[in-house]
Amino acid sequence: MLMAPLLVVLASCVTAPVAEPAASARLSGLYEEYFEETLKLSPLTATYLGDERYNDRLENPATLEYQLAAESLERRFLARARAIRPDDLKGSERISYDAFVNGRAQQLDGARFPEWLLPVDQMNSIASTIAVLGSGESAQPFRTVRDYDNFLKRLDGFVAWSKSADAAMRTGMRRGVVQPRALMLKTVPQLRAVGVLDPRASMFWQPVKSMPEDFSAADRARLEAAYAAALADKVLPAYRRLADFIETEYLPAARATIAWSALPDGAAWYNYRIAVSTTTRLTADEIHQIGLAEVARIRGEMEQVRQQVGFSGDLHEFFRSLQTDPRFVAASAASLLDDFRAMKKRIDGLLPAMFSDFPKADYEVREVEAFRARSAAGASYQPASADGKRPGTLYINTYNLAAQPIYGIETLSLHEAAPGHHFQISIQHELKDLPRFRRFGGNNAYAEGWALYCESIGKELGLFKDPYQWYGRLSDEMLRAMRLAVDTGMHAKGWSREQAMQFMADNSSMAASDIEAEVERYIAWPGQALAYKVGQLRMTAIRAHAEKMLGAKFDIKAFHSQLLRDGNLPLDVLEAKIERWIQDVNGQSVSR
């Protein structure tokens, strides 16, 4: 799972209008202009990319004005791109054109759906993002006096957003576009955990306590007073007001249903989210059936592990034993983090056997912040800054150690860090020949499909020799397979929250708290969880095809380089790219 706002460009190849000699240069300038405008519109994106020009600003997507500005941006640049005839573009330049045009068109297709009326949930919002940034442990820098002043201004933007979020939710209440009650019950405690009464007890005070030693006494005194006043008078009360509003007014109006299809125009909205997430034309019914088939297959492999370790009970009893066996529970949060750091070193030593491309940026292991741990995923990755100066972060959730079994360390490390998200995103960011909308954009089917594919090559790398660690890999793959059935089940086939949770309990050894958090994540982010298995299945099929067509000429390092060196691509574009590579390796004529 990926953290941090990133530009999303979702595309597939199209038939485009007719080319001119200056098309390449004109498009290059257009892409750059578009990217600059998107950074101004979304300053948080710039911050997470390590671009500090807009660190004093904060977007306000909970307003109609912002939504109209975003739609206008997409419409203007789509029209300008379509006015440039691309027939002479080849290779990466044509991929960029198709990605840009289709990405803008897809964003406009989604403009009809009023997602801005749902600005807060238990998974993500400006409120949680600002809290993480304000802790001083994330992408917001706190190195200079100017950095501290920048964040004070950004906090003013948060206060404005909190008022807009209140207004947007009230509009949503009138229009019937509201969150499920189950999600908002989890959101209120999160907001209250941040909105404490004493500024010095808040997570925002940490940067004040750890001001750099080279700050003058005058700057220290001024900044401490300014932060104390801003937190006491504006920021922390804003969190409390938002929590009060949700608890007293929004919750009574929240819906008892969980399906996205229960919202106005919800069925079309969910279908749109499926298309965005998977970059395919698969229907909810098709994905549901793939999920059920994958669950059955993986259960068979889990049964083999049960027999291999000599467990005498049935598979369901094996699941329960794994939940309660103290051998698989870390002794402490610190020891779990240490285990992940040790695994990092081990995997780093194995990767040269299958990879020739390595990112310049490193990554580090950190604990998920306490205020969001209860609803956060078991592990997640925050990308490094584009210049590599700020390392990537593998966040490990230590809220419930029993829900984070140590037999999952190998597979989680492969997926979230190296060679999963950390490799793919960092290498993509370092592709300076690509236009920035491609360097810093992408779709979930590729990103999460790649990360899940990286789990699948663990045995080839030399991992999963312990049958329990192999079970951990199967357990994580089962999670992704269950998502196909559960997400579509809840949003398109009438499954209840309880039915979804029971399905996951019947087919996994996941802790009940973990199942609850996962199911509620799918309720909050419909379609997002479909990307993992759909992407991995396609990448695995692409590799199998390449191995068959190339035979002895197949080189796994070269194949992985081909997957990585053009960045994040829609699945059909990736498949076409690998087909051209196969023809090239075989010495065949290559046509577009």
C-alpha positions in Angstrom: 0.0 0.0 0.0 1.3 3.4 -0.9 1.1 6.5 1.2 1.3 10.2 0.2 -0.6 12.2 -2.4 0.9 11.4 -5.9 -0.3 12.6 -9.2 -2.4 9.9 -10.8 -2.2 9.4 -14.6 -4.2 6.5 -15.8 -4.1 5.6 -19.4 -4.3 3.1 -22.3 -3.3 3.5 -25.9 -5.7 5.3 -28.2 -5.9 6.1 -31.9 -4.9 9.8 -32.1 -5.2 12.5 -34.7 -2.4 13.2 -37.7 1.8 14.4 -36.9 4.0 17.3 -37.4 7.8 17.7 -37.1 7.6 20.0 -34.1 5.1 17.7 -32.2 7.8 16.3 -29.8 9.1 19.7 -28.7 5.6 21.2 -28.4 4.4 18.3 -26.3 7.5 18.3 -24.1 6.7 22.0 -23.2 3.0 21.2 -22.7 3.8 18.3 -20.3 6.1 20.5 -18.3 3.5 23.3 -18.1 0.8 20.9 -17.0 3.0 19.5 -14.3 3.8 22.9 -12.9 0.2 23.9 -12.8 -0.7 20.6 -11.0 1.9 21.4 -8.3 0.4 24.8 -7.7 -3.0 23.2 -7.5 -1.8 20.5 -5.2 1.1 21.8 -3.0 1.1 18.6 -0.9 2.1 16.7 -4.0 5.1 19.0 -4.4 6.1 18.5 -0.7 6.0 14.8 -1.0 8.2 14.9 -4.1 10.7 17.0 -2.3 9.8 20.3 -4.1 9.8 22.8 -1.3 8.5 25.8 -3.3 4.9 25.4 -2.0 5.5 24.2 1.5 3.6 27.1 3.0 0.4 26.3 1.0 -2.3 23.8 1.3 -4.9 22.8 -1.3 -8.6 22.8 -0.4 -10.3 20.0 -2.4 -13.4 20.2 -0.1 -14.7 23.2 -2.1 -16.5 23.4 -5.4 -14.1 26.1 -6.5 -11.2 23.7 -6.2 -13.0 21.0 -8.1 -13.9 23.4 -11.0 -10.3 24.6 -11.1 -9.0 21.0 -11.4 -11.6 20.2 -14.1 -10.7 23.3 -16.0 -7.0 22.3 -15.9 -7.7 18.9 -17.3 -10.0 20.2 -20.0 -7.6 22.9 -21.2 -4.6 20.6 -21.4 -6.5 17.8 -23.1 -7.7 20.2 -25.8 -4.2 21.5 -26.3 -2.7 18.0 -26.5 -5.3 16.8 -29.0 -4.5 19.8 -31.2 -1.0 18.4 -31.7 -0.8 15.6 -34.2 1.3 12.7 -32.9 1.8 10.4 -35.9 5.6 10.7 -36.0 6.0 10.0 -32.3 7.6 6.6 -31.5 8.6 4.6 -28.5 8.5 6.4 -25.2 7.3 9.6 -26.8 4.2 7.9 -28.1 3.6 6.3 -24.8 3.8 9.7 -23.1 1.3 11.2 -25.6 -1.2 8.4 -25.2 -0.8 8.4 -21.4 -1.3 12.1 -21.2 -4.4 12.3 -23.5 -6.1 9.3 -21.9 -5.2 10.4 -18.4 -6.8 13.8 -18.9 -9.8 12.2 -20.5 -10.2 9.8 -17.6 -10.0 12.5 -15.0 -12.7 14.4 -16.8 -14.9 11.3 -17.0 -14.7 11.2 -13.2 -15.6 14.8 -12.7 -19.3 14.0 -12.7 -18.9 12.1 -9.4 -19.0 14.4 -6.3 -16.3 12.7 -4.3 -15.4 16.1 -2.7 -18.5 15.8 -0.6 -16.8 13.0 1.2 -13.7 14.7 2.5 -13.1 12.7 5.6 -12.9 9.0 6.4 -10.9 6.7 8.7 -8.3 6.0 6.1 -7.2 9.3 4.8 -8.0 13.0 4.7 -6.2 16.4 4.9 -6.7 16.2 8.7 -4.6 13.0 9.0 -2.1 14.1 6.4 -1.4 17.4 8.2 -1.0 15.6 11.5 1.6 13.3 10.1 3.4 16.2 8.4 3.3 18.2 11.6 5.0 15.5 13.6 8.3 16.4 12.0 8.7 12.7 11.0 7.4 12.9 7.4 7.9 14.9 4.2 7.5 18.4 5.7 11.0 19.7 6.4 11.8 21.4 9.7 15.5 22.3 9.1 15.4 26.1 8.9 13.5 29.0 10.4 11.8 29.4 7.0 10.6 25.8 7.2 9.0 26.5 10.6 7.3 29.6 9.2 6.1 27.7 6.1 4.3 25.1 8.2 2.7 27.8 10.3 1.2 29.2 7.1 0.2 25.7 5.9 -1.6 25.3 9.2 -3.7 28.3 8.4 -4.7 26.4 5.2 -5.7 23.4 7.3 -8.0 25.5 9.4 -9.6 26.8 6.2 -9.9 23.3 4.9 -11.6 22.1 8.1 -14.3 24.7 7.7 -14.8 23.7 4.1 -14.9 20.0 5.0 -17.7 20.8 7.4 -19.6 22.7 4.7 -19.0 19.9 2.1 -20.3 17.3 4.4 -23.4 19.4 5.1 -24.0 19.6 1.4 -23.5 15.9 1.1 -26.1 15.4 3.8 -28.6 17.3 1.8 -27.8 15.4 -1.4 -27.6 12.0 0.1 -23.8 11.7 -0.5 -22.6 10.6 2.9 -20.2 8.2 4.4 -21.2 4.9 6.0 -21.8 5.2 9.8 -19.3 2.4 10.5 -16.4 4.4 9.0 -17.2 7.6 10.8 -17.4 5.9 14.1 -13.7 5.2 13.6 -12.9 8.7 12.4 -14.1 10.6 15.5 -11.5 9.0 17.9 -8.7 9.7 15.4 -9.6 13.4 15.3 -9.9 13.6 19.1 -6.6 12.0 19.5 -5.0 14.8 17.5 -7.1 17.6 18.9 -5.8 17.6 22.4 -6.2 20.6 24.7 -2.6 21.2 25.6 -0.4 22.3 22.5 2.7 20.9 24.2 1.1 17.5 24.5 0.2 17.4 20.8 2.1 15.7 18.0 2.5 19.1 16.4 4.8 20.2 19.2 7.5 17.7 18.4 9.3 19.9 15.9 9.2 22.7 18.5 10.9 20.5 21.0 13.5 19.4 18.5 14.4 22.8 16.9 17.9 22.8 15.3 20.6 24.0 17.7 21.8 26.7 15.3 18.5 28.7 15.6 19.0 32.0 17.5 17.4 32.6 20.9 15.1 35.2 19.3 13.9 32.8 16.6 13.4 30.0 19.1 11.3 32.3 21.4 9.3 33.7 18.5 8.6 30.3 16.9 7.6 28.6 20.2 5.2 31.4 20.9 3.8 31.3 17.4 3.3 27.6 17.4 1.7 27.7 20.9 -0.8 30.3 19.8 -1.6 28.7 16.5 -2.2 25.3 18.0 -4.2 26.6 21.0 -6.3 29.1 19.2 -6.8 27.6 15.7 -5.5 24.2 14.8 -6.4 22.0 17.8 -9.8 23.6 18.2 -10.4 22.9 14.4 -9.8 19.1 15.0 -12.2 19.2 18.0 -14.9 21.1 16.1 -14.7 18.6 13.2 -15.0 15.7 15.6 -17.9 17.4 17.4 -19.7 18.0 14.1 -19.2 14.4 12.9 -20.3 13.0 16.2 -23.4 15.1 16.8 -24.7 16.0 13.3 -23.0 13.8 10.6 -23.2 10.4 12.3 -27.0 10.6 12.6 -27.2 11.4 8.9 -24.6 8.8 7.9 -25.9 5.9 5.9 -26.5 2.4 7.2 -25.5 1.0 3.8 -21.9 0.3 2.9 -22.1 -0.2 -0.9 -20.8 2.6 -3.1 -23.6 1.6 -5.4 -26.0 2.9 -2.7 -24.9 6.4 -3.4 -26.6 8.6 -6.1 -25.3 7.3 -9.5 -23.3 4.9 -7.3 -23.2 1.9 -9.7 -21.6 4.0 -12.5 -19.3 5.6 -9.9 -18.1 2.2 -8.7 -17.6 1.0 -12.3 -15.5 4.1 -12.9 -13.4 3.4 -9.9 -12.8 -0.2 -11.1 -11.6 1.1 -14.5 -9.3 3.6 -12.8 -7.9 1.1 -10.4 -7.3 -1.8 -12.7 -6.7 0.0 -16.1 -8.8 -2.8 -17.6 -12.3 -3.4 -18.9 -13.0 -6.1 -16.4 -16.5 -6.0 -14.8 -17.3 -6.4 -11.2 -18.8 -9.8 -11.9 -15.6 -11.0 -13.7 -13.4 -9.7 -11.0 -15.6 -11.4 -8.3 -15.2 -14.8 -10.1 -11.4 -14.4 -10.5 -11.3 -13.7 -6.7 -13.2 -16.8 -5.8 -11.1 -18.9 -8.0 -7.8 -17.5 -6.6 -9.1 -18.0 -3.0 -9.7 -21.7 -3.8 -6.3 -22.1 -5.4 -4.4 -20.5 -2.6 -6.3 -22.5 0.0 -4.9 -25.6 -1.7 -1.4 -24.3 -1.3 -2.0 -23.5 2.4 -3.2 -27.0 2.9 0.1 -28.3 1.6 1.9 -26.1 4.2 -0.3 -27.5 7.0 0.7 -31.0 6.0 4.4 -30.1 5.6 4.6 -28.7 9.2 2.7 -31.7 10.5 -0.3 -30.0 11.9 -3.0 -32.6 12.7 -6.1 -30.4 12.6 -7.9 -29.2 9.5 -7.1 -26.0 7.7 -9.5 -23.9 9.7 -7.9 -25.1 12.9 -4.5 -24.4 11.4 -5.6 -20.8 10.8 -6.7 -20.4 14.4 -3.5 -22.0 15.8 -1.4 -19.4 13.8 -3.4 -16.6 15.4 -2.7 -17.9 19.0 0.7 -19.4 18.8 3.0 -17.1 20.7 6.0 -18.2 18.5 4.7 -15.9 15.8 4.1 -12.8 18.0 6.9 -10.3 18.3 8.0 -9.7 21.9 7.7 -5.9 21.6 7.2 -3.2 19.0 10.9 -2.5 19.1 11.8 -6.1 18.4 9.4 -6.3 15.5 11.0 -3.1 14.0 14.4 -4.6 14.5 13.4 -7.8 12.7 12.2 -5.8 9.7 15.5 -3.8 9.7 17.5 -7.1 9.7 15.3 -8.4 6.9 16.2 -5.3 4.9 19.9 -6.1 5.1 19.3 -9.7 4.1 17.2 -8.9 1.1 19.5 -6.1 -0.1 22.2 -8.8 -0.4 20.0 -11.1 -2.5 18.7 -8.6 -5.0 21.7 -8.5 -7.4 20.9 -12.0 -8.5 17.7 -10.9 -10.3 18.1 -7.1 -10.8 20.5 -4.9 -12.6 18.6 -1.6 -11.9 18.8 -0.2 -8.3 17.4 3.1 -7.0 19.8 5.7 -5.7 17.6 6.4 -2.7 17.5 4.1 0.3 14.6 3.4 2.7 14.2 3.1 6.4 11.9 1.3 8.8 9.6 3.3 11.1 6.6 2.7 13.4 3.1 3.9 12.4 2.2 7.0 14.5 -0.1 6.1 17.4 -3.0 8.4 16.5 -3.7 6.5 13.2 -2.4 3.0 14.1 -5.8 1.5 14.9 -7.1 2.0 11.4 -3.9 1.9 9.4 -2.7 -1.0 7.3 -0.2 -3.5 8.7 2.5 -2.0 6.6 2.8 0.8 4.1 5.4 2.7 2.1 6.0 6.4 1.8 8.2 7.3 -1.2 11.6 8.9 -1.0 12.0 12.5 -2.2 12.7 12.7 -5.9 16.3 13.8 -5.2 16.9 10.8 -2.9 17.9 13.1 0.0 14.9 12.0 2.1 14.8 8.2 2.1 11.7 6.1 1.6 9.9 4.9 4.6 8.5 1.4 5.4 5.9 2.0 8.0 5.1 -0.9 10.3 1.9 -0.9 12.4 2.6 -2.1 15.9 -0.8 -1.3 17.3 -1.7 -5.0 17.7 1.4 -7.2 17.6 -0.7 -10.3 17.3 -2.1 -8.9 14.0 1.4 -8.5 12.7 2.8 -12.1 12.9 6.5 -12.5 12.3 5.9 -15.1 9.6 4.9 -12.1 7.4 8.2 -10.3 7.6 9.7 -11.6 4.4 6.7 -11.1 2.2 5.8 -7.6 3.6 9.4 -6.5 3.1 9.4 -7.7 -0.5 6.1 -5.9 -1.2 6.4 -2.6 0.6 10.1 -2.0 0.3 12.6 -3.7 -1.9 12.2 -4.8 -4.7 8.5 -3.7 -4.4 7.3 -0.2 -3.9 10.7 1.3 -3.0 12.4 0.0 -6.2 9.6 0.8 -8.6 8.8 4.3 -7.3 12.3 5.4 -6.7 13.6 4.2 -10.1 10.6 5.9 -11.8 11.4 9.1 -10.0 15.0 8.9 -11.2 14.0 8.5 -14.9 14.9 12.1 -15.8 14.4 11.6 -19.6 10.6 11.1 -18.9 8.3 14.0 -18.6 7.5 14.7 -15.0 3.8 13.7 -15.3 5.1 10.2 -16.0 8.0 10.2 -13.5 5.7 11.1 -10.7 2.4 9.6 -11.9 0.9 6.2 -12.4 -1.8 3.8 -11.7 -2.4 1.3 -8.9 -2.7 -1.8 -11.1 1.0 -1.4 -12.1 2.3 -0.1 -8.7 0.5 -2.7 -6.6 0.7 -5.4 -9.2 4.5 -5.0 -9.3 4.7 -5.1 -5.5 2.7 -8.3 -5.4 4.7 -9.8 -8.2 7.8 -9.0 -6.1 6.4 -11.2 -3.4 5.9 -14.0 -5.9 9.6 -14.1 -6.8 10.8 -14.5 -3.2 11.6 -18.2 -3.6 13.8 -17.4 -6.7 15.6 -14.8 -4.6 16.4 -17.4 -1.9 13.7 -16.5 0.6 10.7 -18.5 2.0 12.8 -21.5 3.0 11.0 -21.6 6.3 7.5 -23.1 5.6 5.9 -20.6 8.0 7.5 -17.7 6.1 6.1 -19.3 2.9 2.7 -19.5 4.6 3.2 -15.8 5.3 3.6 -15.2 1.5 0.4 -17.3 0.8 -1.4 -15.4 3.6 -0.7 -12.1 1.9 -1.6 -13.4 -1.5 -4.8 -14.7 0.0 -5.5 -11.3 1.3 -5.2 -9.8 -2.2 -7.4 -12.6 -3.7 -10.0 -12.1 -1.0 -10.1 -8.4 -1.8 -11.4 -9.2 -5.3 -14.3 -11.1 -3.9 -15.0 -8.8 -0.9 -14.7 -5.4 -2.6 -16.9 -6.4 -5.5 -19.1 -8.4 -3.1 -19.9 -5.3 -0.9 -20.1 -2.7 -3.6 -21.8 -4.6 -6.4 -23.3 -7.8 -5.1 -25.1 -6.9 -1.9 -22.6 -8.3 0.7 -22.9 -6.9 4.2 -19.9 -5.7 6.2 -20.4 -8.8 8.4 -20.6 -11.2 5.5 -17.3 -9.7 4.1 -15.6 -10.1 7.4 -16.8 -13.7 7.8 -15.6 -14.6 4.3 -12.1 -13.3 5.3 -12.2 -15.1 8.6 -13.1 -18.4 6.9 -10.3 -18.2 4.4 -7.4 -16.8 6.4 -5.5 -16.6 9.7 -5.9 -12.9 9.9 -6.7 -11.4 13.3 -10.2 -10.1 13.8 -9.0 -6.6 14.3 -7.0 -6.8 11.0 -10.0 -8.1 9.1 -12.2 -5.3 10.4 -9.7 -2.7 9.4 -9.3 -4.2 5.9 -13.0 -4.5 5.3 -13.6 -0.9 6.3 -10.7 0.2 4.1 -12.5 -1.4 1.1 -15.7 0.4 2.1 -13.8 3.7 2.3 -11.8 3.2 -0.9 -14.0 1.2 -3.3 -12.1 -0.4 -6.1 -8.6 0.5 -4.9 -7.9 -3.0 -3.5 -8.7 -4.6 -6.8 -5.5 -3.3 -8.4 -3.1 -5.7 -6.5 -4.2 -9.1 -7.8 -5.3 -7.9 -11.2 -2.0 -6.3 -11.7 0.0 -9.2 -10.4 -1.9 -11.7 -12.5 -1.2 -9.7 -15.7 2.5 -9.2 -14.9 2.9 -12.9 -14.1 1.2 -13.8 -17.4 3.5 -11.3 -19.3 6.6 -12.9 -17.8 5.3 -16.4 -18.7 4.7 -15.3 -22.3 8.2 -13.7 -22.5 9.9 -16.9 -21.1 8.0 -19.0 -23.7 8.8 -16.8 -26.6 12.4 -16.2 -25.8 13.4 -19.6 -24.4 17.1 -19.7 -23.6 17.4 -16.0 -24.6 15.2 -15.0 -21.6 17.2 -13.0 -19.0 15.4 -12.3 -15.8 17.5 -9.2 -15.0 16.8 -7.8 -18.5 13.1 -8.6 -18.1 12.9 -6.7 -14.8 14.7 -3.8 -16.3 12.1 -3.7 -19.1 9.3 -3.6 -16.5 10.9 -0.8 -14.6 12.7 1.5 -17.1 9.6 3.2 -18.5 8.0 3.8 -15.2 4.4 3.1 -14.2 2.3 2.1 -17.3 -1.3 1.0 -17.9 -1.3 -2.8 -18.1 -2.1 -3.0 -21.8 0.6 -0.5 -22.6 3.1 -2.5 -20.5 2.1 -5.7 -22.3 2.6 -4.1 -25.7 6.0 -2.8 -24.6 7.2 -6.2 -23.5 5.9 -7.7 -26.8 8.1 -5.3 -28.7 11.1 -6.2 -26.5 10.5 -9.9 -27.2 10.6 -9.2 -30.9 13.7 -7.1 -30.6 15.6 -9.8 -28.6 14.5 -12.4 -31.2 15.8 -10.2 -34.0 12.4 -9.8 -35.5 11.2 -6.6 -37.2 9.5 -4.4 -34.7 6.5 -2.3 -35.6 4.5 -0.1 -33.4 
